[in-house]
């Protein structure tokens, strides 16, 4: 029963079954999914870096005001 279950994927607004894609198309799709994950991780890291930079800038500004 588990072997009959297909994995739906949407590409350009059209639903396909992953198992019906060619091996080449599956590879392209997997690369896209992996790259999307990496892009989201990079955005998350950039957010952290920007907040950290702002915190250090604020700390520097405050320390300069105190002297």
Secondary structure, 3 states (H helix, E strand, C coil): CHHHCCCEEEECCEEEEHHHCCHHHHHHHHHHHHHHHHHHHHHHHHHHHHHHHHHHHHHHHHHHHHC
